[in-house]
Amino acid sequence: MKRIIFAFLLLIASQVMTPLLVNASITSGNGAITGSWTVSLGFGGLGTETLIESFIVSDTGAGPFQANGIANVFPGTRVSATPNSNYAYMSGPSGVTAWGWDYQFAGNMADTISIDFLAWDNGVGSNLIFAATFDYIGGVFSNVQQSFGGPYDFLQDSTGMNYNRGGNGTVPEPGTIAIWSVFAITGLAFGNRRRKTT
């Protein structure tokens, strides 16, 4: 019955064509993590978004994300990932105007958290079609700011481009490795040369 009501709310949201968060439930004790909690949400989008990102930008102890920070994604054509403890995303083909998911947090639900939420139409750096900031304060998860199109001055990063999307223990980019390799080889060459002349 809950699923039917949830699907109905998502359908209404999609017809209005205005992103809408449905505070379906907030539960504690998710999994085996002590003090963890979950928020089940729905989003009625435009149908053009292919990537939805969530960044924890403020946390007094309610976070971070669990290892599987986004779960139970609806519809099943969407996939989710959690590259680091403050970043989780969902992606999939365009054409679906209703999304549903659970945020899974590892902290204490008595504390607070703030999330920047970005919806891109074709991946990071494409057209940022919608952005919002969500706060969880006093047991209530709410949409405190939202915008279609810029400016996104209410976000921690108004461009949406410079958030930390790296994994925990990020591997350096190939260009960085190449530069450090040149320095290392040069250092070894000068070190060997200096030893020979003394």
N, C-alpha and C positions, 0 to 999 in steps of 0.2 A: 504493500500500500504506500509506504514511504517513497519507493521508487516512482510510482505512478504520480504522486503529488509533485515530486521533484521534477519529473519530466514535464508535467503540466506547467509548472512555474517557468521552466526553461523555454517552453514553447511560447508562453506569453511574452517573455523577455525578448525572444527573437522577433516576434511580430511588432513590438514597439520599436525595434532597431536601436535601442539605447542600451549600452552595457548596464547590467543590473546584477548586483551581488545578492544572492539569497542566503541568508544565515540559516541554513538548514539545521545544523547542529554543532555543538561544541562539546566534545567528550574528553574525559581524562583516562589515564591508564592505558594508552595505546601500546600494544605489544609488551615486551619485557622490560622496557626502559622506565625506570622509576620516575614519576613526575611528568611523564610525557602526555601530550594531548593532541587532539585533532580538530580541525575545523572543516566542515563539508560546505562547499560553495558551488554556486552556479553562475554562469556568465552568458548573457545574451549578446552576442557580437554582431558584426556586420556581414560575416560570411566570407570576408576576404583575408582574414588573418590566418597565417600558417605557423606562427611562433608566438607563444605567450611566455614571457619571462617574469620571474618573481625574485626580488632582491631584498634581503633583510638589511635595512639601513639604520635601524635603531633597535636595541634589545637590552632590557634591564634584567633578563634572566628567563624570559618565556621561550626563547629560542636556544640554540639554532635549529635548523632543519634536521630531522633525522636523516639517516643514510638514504632512505627513500622519501625525500621531502614532499613529493607529490605522488599520490596513489589514487587508485580507483577512478581513473580518467574516463570520462564519457564524452563522446561515443568512443567505441573501441578502435576507431581508425587513428586515434591520437596516441602518442607515446610520450613518456616523461623521463627526465633524468635529473640528477642532483650532482653537478660537478664539484661543488664545495658546500660547506655547511651553511653558507649564507646565500646560495644561488640555486634555484631549481627552475625548470622550464618544461613546457609541453609543446609538441609540434605535430604537424600533420597536414594533409591536403586542405586547401580552401574549400568553401562551399557549404560549411556547416555553421549555422548561426547560433548554436547552443553548445556550451561546454559545461562539464561538471567535473569536480575533482575534490580530493581531500588534501589539505595542507597537514603535514605531520611534523610536529615540533618535539624537541627532546627536553625542553625546559619545564619551568614551573608555570602553570597557567594562572597563578596569582599575580605574576609579573606582567610587563607590557612588551609590546613589539610593534614595529612599523615596517611595512613592506612597500617598495616601489614596484609597480605592476606595469609591464609594457607589452603591447600587442603590435606585432610587425606583420606587414602583408606578404613579405617574401624573405624572411630571415633578417638577421641583424644588419643594420645599415641601409635597409630598404626604406619603405615608407612607414613611419611610425604612426599608425592610424588611431591609436588610443593609448592613454596612459592614466594611471591612477595611483594614489597613495592610500593604503589601508592601515588602520590602527587597530590594535587589540588593547583595550584599556578597560579595566573594571569588569572583565567578563564579557565585553561586547566587542565584536569584530565589525568595523564599519568602514565605509568608503568616505574618506575625509576630503579628497580632492580628485577630480577627474577632468579630462579634456580630450576632445577630438581635435587632432592637429595641434600645432604649436601655438603659443609658447608653453613649454612644460616647466616653468620656473619653480613649481612646487616640488619637483623631483630632486633627489640629491644630485643627480647629473641631468641637467635639462636637455641634453642631446640624446640621452639614452645609450651612448656609445662607450663610455669610459668606466662602466661598472666592472667589478672583478668577475670575469666569466671563466677564469682558470680553475683547474682542479686542485684539490688538496695536494700539495707537493707538485706544483706545476712544472712540467718539463720545459726547459728553455726553447725558444724558437730556433730553427736551423741557422738563421742569419747570426744570431747571438753566439751560437756554438762555433760557427766559422770564424768570427772575429776573435773570440778567446783562443781558438786554435792557432791563429796567426801570431798572437802575442806570446803564446807558450813556445812555439817553434822559434820565434825571434829571440826570446829569452834564453832558450837552450843554446842557440847558435852563438850568441854573445858570451854566454857563460863558458862554453868550450873554448872559444877563441881566447878569452882572457886567461884561462888556465894554461894554454899552450905558450903564451908570450912571457909568462913569469918564470 
